[in-house]
Amino acid sequence: MKKALFATFLFVFLVLNSSFLQNAMAGSSFCDSKCGVRCSKAGVKDRCLKYCGICCKECKCVPSGTYGNKHECPCYRDMKNSKGNPKCP
């Protein structure tokens, strides 16, 4: 009985773990590709990619183009840093 319960628990754990990893990886590749486009003309590309990635993970969207169009993603537009300035590039 204990072996069956343990096997069931292990199976459920593995199924849930694999689906979580797939979702996490899908989200990061989405953000990486969108932020790559968004930051392609940035002067300080590594900083742009860092903050764009943070905003993308939080908001699940990135505005199109390299500048502007923030109306397409209100969450991205409305995120502010500690000084009250826009956080997302």
Biopython code that builds the backbone (N, CA, C, O; Angstrom):
import numpy as np
from Bio.PDB.StructureBuilder import StructureBuilder

atoms = [
    (1, "MET", "N", (0.831, -1.197, 0.000)),
    (1, "MET", "CA", (0.000, 0.000, 0.000)),
    (1, "MET", "C", (0.875, 1.261, 0.000)),
    (1, "MET", "O", (0.601, 2.208, -0.737)),
    (2, "LYS", "N", (1.923, 1.269, 0.823)),
    (2, "LYS", "CA", (2.794, 2.442, 0.892)),
    (2, "LYS", "C", (3.534, 2.658, -0.427)),
    (2, "LYS", "O", (3.757, 3.796, -0.841)),
    (3, "LYS", "N", (3.913, 1.561, -1.082)),
    (3, "LYS", "CA", (4.622, 1.687, -2.358)),
    (3, "LYS", "C", (3.712, 2.293, -3.428)),
    (3, "LYS", "O", (4.165, 3.106, -4.233)),
    (4, "ALA", "N", (2.466, 1.914, -3.444)),
    (4, "ALA", "CA", (1.513, 2.453, -4.421)),
    (4, "ALA", "C", (1.271, 3.937, -4.161)),
    (4, "ALA", "O", (1.202, 4.732, -5.097)),
    (5, "LEU", "N", (1.144, 4.303, -2.902)),
    (5, "LEU", "CA", (0.936, 5.703, -2.551)),
    (5, "LEU", "C", (2.156, 6.536, -2.925)),
    (5, "LEU", "O", (2.024, 7.627, -3.479)),
    (6, "PHE", "N", (3.339, 6.020, -2.622)),
    (6, "PHE", "CA", (4.575, 6.714, -2.968)),
    (6, "PHE", "C", (4.713, 6.858, -4.487)),
    (6, "PHE", "O", (5.093, 7.923, -4.973)),
    (7, "ALA", "N", (4.408, 5.797, -5.240)),
    (7, "ALA", "CA", (4.500, 5.830, -6.699)),
    (7, "ALA", "C", (3.526, 6.857, -7.275)),
    (7, "ALA", "O", (3.865, 7.582, -8.210)),
    (8, "THR", "N", (2.326, 6.918, -6.721)),
    (8, "THR", "CA", (1.333, 7.887, -7.178)),
    (8, "THR", "C", (1.814, 9.312, -6.900)),
    (8, "THR", "O", (1.730, 10.189, -7.760)),
    (9, "PHE", "N", (2.315, 9.522, -5.694)),
    (9, "PHE", "CA", (2.835, 10.837, -5.327)),
    (9, "PHE", "C", (3.979, 11.251, -6.250)),
    (9, "PHE", "O", (4.018, 12.384, -6.729)),
    (10, "LEU", "N", (4.899, 10.340, -6.492)),
    (10, "LEU", "CA", (6.040, 10.621, -7.356)),
    (10, "LEU", "C", (5.583, 10.952, -8.778)),
    (10, "LEU", "O", (6.100, 11.883, -9.395)),
    (11, "PHE", "N", (4.628, 10.203, -9.292)),
    (11, "PHE", "CA", (4.112, 10.449, -10.635)),
    (11, "PHE", "C", (3.467, 11.841, -10.737)),
    (11, "PHE", "O", (3.731, 12.584, -11.682)),
    (12, "VAL", "N", (2.632, 12.181, -9.771)),
    (12, "VAL", "CA", (1.970, 13.485, -9.770)),
    (12, "VAL", "C", (3.007, 14.605, -9.674)),
    (12, "VAL", "O", (2.905, 15.612, -10.375)),
    (13, "PHE", "N", (3.990, 14.431, -8.818)),
    (13, "PHE", "CA", (5.050, 15.425, -8.671)),
    (13, "PHE", "C", (5.786, 15.640, -9.993)),
    (13, "PHE", "O", (6.023, 16.782, -10.389)),
    (14, "LEU", "N", (6.145, 14.568, -10.671)),
    (14, "LEU", "CA", (6.878, 14.691, -11.929)),
    (14, "LEU", "C", (6.049, 15.359, -13.021)),
    (14, "LEU", "O", (6.572, 16.161, -13.795)),
    (15, "VAL", "N", (4.781, 15.038, -13.088)),
    (15, "VAL", "CA", (3.900, 15.652, -14.089)),
    (15, "VAL", "C", (3.762, 17.152, -13.828)),
    (15, "VAL", "O", (3.879, 17.956, -14.752)),
    (16, "LEU", "N", (3.514, 17.526, -12.582)),
    (16, "LEU", "CA", (3.363, 18.946, -12.251)),
    (16, "LEU", "C", (4.671, 19.701, -12.457)),
    (16, "LEU", "O", (4.659, 20.831, -12.945)),
    (17, "ASN", "N", (5.767, 19.108, -12.102)),
    (17, "ASN", "CA", (7.067, 19.747, -12.242)),
    (17, "ASN", "C", (7.404, 19.982, -13.711)),
    (17, "ASN", "O", (7.902, 21.051, -14.065)),
    (18, "SER", "N", (7.144, 19.011, -14.560)),
    (18, "SER", "CA", (7.477, 19.176, -15.981)),
    (18, "SER", "C", (6.601, 20.241, -16.634)),
    (18, "SER", "O", (7.089, 21.005, -17.468)),
    (19, "SER", "N", (5.332, 20.308, -16.278)),
    (19, "SER", "CA", (4.472, 21.330, -16.874)),
    (19, "SER", "C", (4.868, 22.720, -16.389)),
    (19, "SER", "O", (4.778, 23.681, -17.152)),
    (20, "PHE", "N", (5.306, 22.847, -15.134)),
    (20, "PHE", "CA", (5.770, 24.131, -14.616)),
    (20, "PHE", "C", (7.017, 24.583, -15.363)),
    (20, "PHE", "O", (7.122, 25.753, -15.732)),
    (21, "LEU", "N", (7.950, 23.693, -15.587)),
    (21, "LEU", "CA", (9.188, 24.046, -16.286)),
    (21, "LEU", "C", (8.913, 24.469, -17.728)),
    (21, "LEU", "O", (9.539, 25.403, -18.228)),
    (22, "GLN", "N", (7.990, 23.795, -18.394)),
    (22, "GLN", "CA", (7.661, 24.179, -19.766)),
    (22, "GLN", "C", (7.064, 25.577, -19.804)),
    (22, "GLN", "O", (7.407, 26.366, -20.685)),
    (23, "ASN", "N", (6.183, 25.899, -18.875)),
    (23, "ASN", "CA", (5.586, 27.234, -18.835)),
    (23, "ASN", "C", (6.631, 28.291, -18.537)),
    (23, "ASN", "O", (6.613, 29.360, -19.147)),
    (24, "ALA", "N", (7.531, 28.022, -17.627)),
    (24, "ALA", "CA", (8.569, 28.987, -17.279)),
    (24, "ALA", "C", (9.497, 29.228, -18.464)),
    (24, "ALA", "O", (9.879, 30.368, -18.727)),
    (25, "MET", "N", (9.856, 28.187, -19.170)),
    (25, "MET", "CA", (10.755, 28.335, -20.312)),
    (25, "MET", "C", (10.057, 29.055, -21.459)),
    (25, "MET", "O", (10.678, 29.853, -22.162)),
    (26, "ALA", "N", (8.784, 28.779, -21.649)),
    (26, "ALA", "CA", (8.052, 29.446, -22.723)),
    (26, "ALA", "C", (7.970, 30.939, -22.457)),
    (26, "ALA", "O", (8.122, 31.740, -23.379)),
    (27, "GLY", "N", (7.734, 31.322, -21.216)),
    (27, "GLY", "CA", (7.648, 32.729, -20.874)),
    (27, "GLY", "C", (8.950, 33.459, -21.108)),
    (27, "GLY", "O", (8.947, 34.579, -21.619)),
    (28, "SER", "N", (10.062, 32.848, -20.744)),
    (28, "SER", "CA", (11.343, 33.534, -20.890)),
    (28, "SER", "C", (11.737, 33.665, -22.363)),
    (28, "SER", "O", (12.313, 34.683, -22.745)),
    (29, "SER", "N", (11.445, 32.672, -23.195)),
    (29, "SER", "CA", (11.786, 32.808, -24.618)),
    (29, "SER", "C", (10.909, 33.871, -25.279)),
    (29, "SER", "O", (11.366, 34.583, -26.174)),
    (30, "PHE", "N", (9.660, 33.979, -24.846)),
    (30, "PHE", "CA", (8.781, 35.035, -25.346)),
    (30, "PHE", "C", (9.371, 36.397, -25.004)),
    (30, "PHE", "O", (9.492, 37.264, -25.869)),
    (31, "CYS", "N", (9.740, 36.580, -23.733)),
    (31, "CYS", "CA", (10.281, 37.862, -23.291)),
    (31, "CYS", "C", (11.624, 38.150, -23.950)),
    (31, "CYS", "O", (11.891, 39.286, -24.342)),
    (32, "ASP", "N", (12.467, 37.133, -24.075)),
    (32, "ASP", "CA", (13.771, 37.333, -24.704)),
    (32, "ASP", "C", (13.624, 37.830, -26.134)),
    (32, "ASP", "O", (14.322, 38.757, -26.545)),
    (33, "SER", "N", (12.720, 37.220, -26.896)),
    (33, "SER", "CA", (12.569, 37.626, -28.297)),
    (33, "SER", "C", (11.940, 39.013, -28.414)),
    (33, "SER", "O", (12.385, 39.830, -29.219)),
    (34, "LYS", "N", (10.904, 39.282, -27.613)),
    (34, "LYS", "CA", (10.251, 40.592, -27.671)),
    (34, "LYS", "C", (11.179, 41.710, -27.203)),
    (34, "LYS", "O", (11.211, 42.784, -27.804)),
    (35, "CYS", "N", (11.937, 41.457, -26.128)),
    (35, "CYS", "CA", (12.851, 42.474, -25.609)),
    (35, "CYS", "C", (14.047, 42.658, -26.537)),
    (35, "CYS", "O", (14.611, 43.750, -26.606)),
    (36, "GLY", "N", (14.439, 41.607, -27.250)),
    (36, "GLY", "CA", (15.510, 41.743, -28.232)),
    (36, "GLY", "C", (15.141, 42.743, -29.313)),
    (36, "GLY", "O", (15.971, 43.546, -29.738)),
    (37, "VAL", "N", (13.895, 42.690, -29.755)),
    (37, "VAL", "CA", (13.412, 43.649, -30.756)),
    (37, "VAL", "C", (13.284, 45.037, -30.128)),
    (37, "VAL", "O", (13.718, 46.033, -30.707)),
    (38, "ARG", "N", (12.686, 45.088, -28.943)),
    (38, "ARG", "CA", (12.448, 46.370, -28.274)),
    (38, "ARG", "C", (13.760, 47.120, -28.012)),
    (38, "ARG", "O", (13.805, 48.344, -28.134)),
    (39, "CYS", "N", (14.811, 46.404, -27.657)),
    (39, "CYS", "CA", (16.082, 47.013, -27.264)),
    (39, "CYS", "C", (17.126, 47.013, -28.379)),
    (39, "CYS", "O", (18.292, 47.318, -28.128)),
    (40, "SER", "N", (16.730, 46.678, -29.596)),
    (40, "SER", "CA", (17.705, 46.532, -30.682)),
    (40, "SER", "C", (18.455, 47.826, -31.001)),
    (40, "SER", "O", (19.588, 47.776, -31.479)),
    (41, "LYS", "N", (17.846, 48.975, -30.746)),
    (41, "LYS", "CA", (18.504, 50.257, -31.045)),
    (41, "LYS", "C", (18.895, 51.021, -29.782)),
    (41, "LYS", "O", (19.238, 52.201, -29.855)),
    (42, "ALA", "N", (18.848, 50.362, -28.632)),
    (42, "ALA", "CA", (19.156, 51.034, -27.368)),
    (42, "ALA", "C", (20.638, 51.352, -27.266)),
    (42, "ALA", "O", (21.477, 50.588, -27.741)),
    (43, "GLY", "N", (20.957, 52.475, -26.649)),
    (43, "GLY", "CA", (22.343, 52.861, -26.438)),
    (43, "GLY", "C", (23.033, 51.967, -25.424)),
    (43, "GLY", "O", (24.194, 51.596, -25.602)),
    (44, "VAL", "N", (22.317, 51.619, -24.356)),
    (44, "VAL", "CA", (22.845, 50.728, -23.320)),
    (44, "VAL", "C", (21.987, 49.458, -23.358)),
    (44, "VAL", "O", (21.032, 49.306, -22.597)),
    (45, "LYS", "N", (22.358, 48.561, -24.261)),
    (45, "LYS", "CA", (21.519, 47.407, -24.574)),
    (45, "LYS", "C", (21.321, 46.463, -23.384)),
    (45, "LYS", "O", (20.210, 45.981, -23.163)),
    (46, "ASP", "N", (22.376, 46.194, -22.619)),
    (46, "ASP", "CA", (22.235, 45.247, -21.513)),
    (46, "ASP", "C", (21.272, 45.758, -20.444)),
    (46, "ASP", "O", (20.512, 44.972, -19.878)),
    (47, "ARG", "N", (21.290, 47.046, -20.162)),
    (47, "ARG", "CA", (20.357, 47.624, -19.187)),
    (47, "ARG", "C", (18.932, 47.597, -19.741)),
    (47, "ARG", "O", (17.987, 47.294, -19.012)),
    (48, "CYS", "N", (18.778, 47.907, -21.008)),
    (48, "CYS", "CA", (17.460, 47.860, -21.647)),
    (48, "CYS", "C", (16.881, 46.445, -21.569)),
    (48, "CYS", "O", (15.713, 46.266, -21.221)),
    (49, "LEU", "N", (17.702, 45.441, -21.893)),
    (49, "LEU", "CA", (17.238, 44.054, -21.862)),
    (49, "LEU", "C", (16.866, 43.624, -20.445)),
    (49, "LEU", "O", (15.894, 42.893, -20.255)),
    (50, "LYS", "N", (17.627, 44.070, -19.456)),
    (50, "LYS", "CA", (17.342, 43.721, -18.059)),
    (50, "LYS", "C", (15.972, 44.249, -17.640)),
    (50, "LYS", "O", (15.138, 43.493, -17.143)),
    (51, "TYR", "N", (15.744, 45.540, -17.839)),
    (51, "TYR", "CA", (14.487, 46.128, -17.383)),
    (51, "TYR", "C", (13.299, 45.715, -18.248)),
    (51, "TYR", "O", (12.186, 45.562, -17.745)),
    (52, "CYS", "N", (13.529, 45.537, -19.521)),
    (52, "CYS", "CA", (12.464, 45.035, -20.392)),
    (52, "CYS", "C", (12.058, 43.630, -19.948)),
    (52, "CYS", "O", (10.870, 43.309, -19.902)),
    (53, "GLY", "N", (13.046, 42.795, -19.621)),
    (53, "GLY", "CA", (12.747, 41.440, -19.158)),
    (53, "GLY", "C", (11.958, 41.430, -17.866)),
    (53, "GLY", "O", (11.026, 40.640, -17.716)),
    (54, "ILE", "N", (12.318, 42.302, -16.924)),
    (54, "ILE", "CA", (11.581, 42.413, -15.662)),
    (54, "ILE", "C", (10.133, 42.808, -15.937)),
    (54, "ILE", "O", (9.201, 42.215, -15.393)),
    (55, "CYS", "N", (9.962, 43.808, -16.782)),
    (55, "CYS", "CA", (8.607, 44.296, -17.091)),
    (55, "CYS", "C", (7.802, 43.249, -17.856)),
    (55, "CYS", "O", (6.609, 43.077, -17.606)),
    (56, "CYS", "N", (8.446, 42.557, -18.779)),
    (56, "CYS", "CA", (7.758, 41.542, -19.573)),
    (56, "CYS", "C", (7.270, 40.398, -18.687)),
    (56, "CYS", "O", (6.140, 39.933, -18.834)),
    (57, "LYS", "N", (8.113, 39.951, -17.779)),
    (57, "LYS", "CA", (7.710, 38.853, -16.890)),
    (57, "LYS", "C", (6.548, 39.258, -15.999)),
    (57, "LYS", "O", (5.675, 38.441, -15.706)),
    (58, "GLU", "N", (6.530, 40.500, -15.572)),
    (58, "GLU", "CA", (5.452, 40.996, -14.717)),
    (58, "GLU", "C", (4.165, 41.216, -15.518)),
    (58, "GLU", "O", (3.079, 40.850, -15.067)),
    (59, "CYS", "N", (4.290, 41.810, -16.697)),
    (59, "CYS", "CA", (3.115, 42.244, -17.466)),
    (59, "CYS", "C", (2.677, 41.250, -18.543)),
    (59, "CYS", "O", (1.547, 41.333, -19.025)),
    (60, "LYS", "N", (3.537, 40.324, -18.924)),
    (60, "LYS", "CA", (3.249, 39.336, -19.967)),
    (60, "LYS", "C", (3.045, 39.974, -21.342)),
    (60, "LYS", "O", (2.365, 39.408, -22.197)),
    (61, "CYS", "N", (3.638, 41.154, -21.552)),
    (61, "CYS", "CA", (3.578, 41.790, -22.859)),
    (61, "CYS", "C", (4.698, 42.814, -22.981)),
    (61, "CYS", "O", (5.230, 43.303, -21.985)),
    (62, "VAL", "N", (5.043, 43.125, -24.232)),
    (62, "VAL", "CA", (6.039, 44.147, -24.553)),
    (62, "VAL", "C", (5.488, 44.921, -25.747)),
    (62, "VAL", "O", (5.052, 44.305, -26.720)),
    (63, "PRO", "N", (5.493, 46.247, -25.700)),
    (63, "PRO", "CA", (5.006, 47.020, -26.845)),
    (63, "PRO", "C", (5.823, 46.750, -28.100)),
    (63, "PRO", "O", (7.006, 46.423, -28.017)),
    (64, "SER", "N", (5.199, 46.885, -29.245)),
    (64, "SER", "CA", (5.894, 46.646, -30.508)),
    (64, "SER", "C", (6.848, 47.794, -30.819)),
    (64, "SER", "O", (6.696, 48.900, -30.299)),
    (65, "GLY", "N", (7.813, 47.526, -31.658)),
    (65, "GLY", "CA", (8.751, 48.548, -32.083)),
    (65, "GLY", "C", (9.865, 48.784, -31.086)),
    (65, "GLY", "O", (9.948, 48.120, -30.053)),
    (66, "THR", "N", (10.716, 49.736, -31.410)),
    (66, "THR", "CA", (11.869, 50.023, -30.562)),
    (66, "THR", "C", (11.635, 51.195, -29.614)),
    (66, "THR", "O", (12.427, 51.421, -28.700)),
    (67, "TYR", "N", (10.554, 51.939, -29.825)),
    (67, "TYR", "CA", (10.269, 53.105, -28.985)),
    (67, "TYR", "C", (8.777, 53.408, -29.065)),
    (67, "TYR", "O", (8.152, 53.198, -30.105)),
    (68, "GLY", "N", (8.211, 53.896, -27.980)),
    (68, "GLY", "CA", (6.802, 54.289, -27.985)),
    (68, "GLY", "C", (5.872, 53.089, -27.965)),
    (68, "GLY", "O", (6.255, 52.007, -27.522)),
    (69, "ASN", "N", (4.670, 53.277, -28.435)),
    (69, "ASN", "CA", (3.621, 52.254, -28.529)),
    (69, "ASN", "C", (3.257, 51.648, -27.175)),
    (69, "ASN", "O", (2.716, 50.544, -27.122)),
    (70, "LYS", "N", (3.545, 52.354, -26.084)),
    (70, "LYS", "CA", (3.274, 51.797, -24.760)),
    (70, "LYS", "C", (1.777, 51.672, -24.478)),
    (70, "LYS", "O", (1.381, 50.997, -23.527)),
    (71, "HIS", "N", (0.949, 52.314, -25.292)),
    (71, "HIS", "CA", (-0.500, 52.169, -25.135)),
    (71, "HIS", "C", (-0.942, 50.724, -25.387)),
    (71, "HIS", "O", (-2.016, 50.317, -24.944)),
    (72, "GLU", "N", (-0.113, 49.950, -26.100)),
    (72, "GLU", "CA", (-0.437, 48.551, -26.390)),
    (72, "GLU", "C", (-0.364, 47.674, -25.134)),
    (72, "GLU", "O", (-0.946, 46.590, -25.103)),
    (73, "CYS", "N", (0.334, 48.130, -24.120)),
    (73, "CYS", "CA", (0.533, 47.332, -22.904)),
    (73, "CYS", "C", (0.482, 48.258, -21.679)),
    (73, "CYS", "O", (1.523, 48.730, -21.222)),
    (74, "PRO", "N", (-0.711, 48.518, -21.151)),
    (74, "PRO", "CA", (-0.847, 49.462, -20.043)),
    (74, "PRO", "C", (-0.021, 49.096, -18.804)),
    (74, "PRO", "O", (0.512, 49.990, -18.147)),
    (75, "CYS", "N", (0.097, 47.824, -18.475)),
    (75, "CYS", "CA", (0.893, 47.417, -17.318)),
    (75, "CYS", "C", (2.343, 47.833, -17.522)),
    (75, "CYS", "O", (2.968, 48.382, -16.614)),
    (76, "TYR", "N", (2.877, 47.576, -18.704)),
    (76, "TYR", "CA", (4.255, 47.937, -19.058)),
    (76, "TYR", "C", (4.436, 49.452, -18.974)),
    (76, "TYR", "O", (5.441, 49.943, -18.460)),
    (77, "ARG", "N", (3.454, 50.175, -19.481)),
    (77, "ARG", "CA", (3.493, 51.639, -19.476)),
    (77, "ARG", "C", (3.466, 52.212, -18.068)),
    (77, "ARG", "O", (4.154, 53.192, -17.782)),
    (78, "ASP", "N", (2.675, 51.606, -17.183)),
    (78, "ASP", "CA", (2.427, 52.184, -15.868)),
    (78, "ASP", "C", (3.420, 51.769, -14.787)),
    (78, "ASP", "O", (3.357, 52.299, -13.678)),
    (79, "MET", "N", (4.339, 50.836, -15.071)),
    (79, "MET", "CA", (5.326, 50.439, -14.055)),
    (79, "MET", "C", (6.303, 51.590, -13.821)),
    (79, "MET", "O", (6.808, 52.190, -14.770)),
    (80, "LYS", "N", (6.562, 51.893, -12.549)),
    (80, "LYS", "CA", (7.453, 52.996, -12.180)),
    (80, "LYS", "C", (8.596, 52.478, -11.304)),
    (80, "LYS", "O", (8.445, 51.489, -10.587)),
    (81, "ASN", "N", (9.738, 53.163, -11.374)),
    (81, "ASN", "CA", (10.846, 52.828, -10.480)),
    (81, "ASN", "C", (10.643, 53.548, -9.148)),
    (81, "ASN", "O", (9.621, 54.202, -8.942)),
    (82, "SER", "N", (11.612, 53.428, -8.251)),
    (82, "SER", "CA", (11.465, 54.010, -6.908)),
    (82, "SER", "C", (11.417, 55.534, -6.941)),
    (82, "SER", "O", (10.938, 56.159, -5.995)),
    (83, "LYS", "N", (11.913, 56.141, -8.031)),
    (83, "LYS", "CA", (11.896, 57.602, -8.157)),
    (83, "LYS", "C", (10.640, 58.113, -8.856)),
    (83, "LYS", "O", (10.475, 59.322, -9.024)),
    (84, "GLY", "N", (9.757, 57.208, -9.264)),
    (84, "GLY", "CA", (8.536, 57.600, -9.927)),
    (84, "GLY", "C", (8.646, 57.748, -11.422)),
    (84, "GLY", "O", (7.690, 58.168, -12.075)),
    (85, "ASN", "N", (9.798, 57.409, -11.982)),
    (85, "ASN", "CA", (9.997, 57.466, -13.430)),
    (85, "ASN", "C", (9.602, 56.139, -14.069)),
    (85, "ASN", "O", (9.549, 55.114, -13.389)),
    (86, "PRO", "N", (9.323, 56.152, -15.383)),
    (86, "PRO", "CA", (8.978, 54.897, -16.043)),
    (86, "PRO", "C", (10.094, 53.852, -15.880)),
    (86, "PRO", "O", (11.272, 54.149, -16.077)),
    (87, "LYS", "N", (9.704, 52.642, -15.522)),
    (87, "LYS", "CA", (10.675, 51.572, -15.305)),
    (87, "LYS", "C", (11.005, 50.844, -16.600)),
    (87, "LYS", "O", (12.136, 50.399, -16.797)),
    (88, "CYS", "N", (10.028, 50.725, -17.472)),
    (88, "CYS", "CA", (10.165, 49.878, -18.659)),
    (88, "CYS", "C", (10.603, 50.687, -19.874)),
    (88, "CYS", "O", (10.075, 51.770, -20.128)),
    (89, "PRO", "N", (11.576, 50.157, -20.627)),
    (89, "PRO", "CA", (12.053, 50.893, -21.814)),
    (89, "PRO", "C", (11.084, 50.860, -22.976)),
    (89, "PRO", "O", (11.362, 51.435, -24.028)),
]
sb = StructureBuilder()
sb.init_structure("model")
sb.init_model(0)
sb.init_chain("A")
sb.init_seg("    ")
for serial, (resi, resn, name, xyz) in enumerate(atoms, 1):
    if name == "N":
        sb.init_residue(resn, " ", resi, " ")
    sb.init_atom(name, np.array(xyz, "f"), 0.0, 1.0, " ", f" {name:<3s}", serial, name[0])
structure = sb.get_structure()
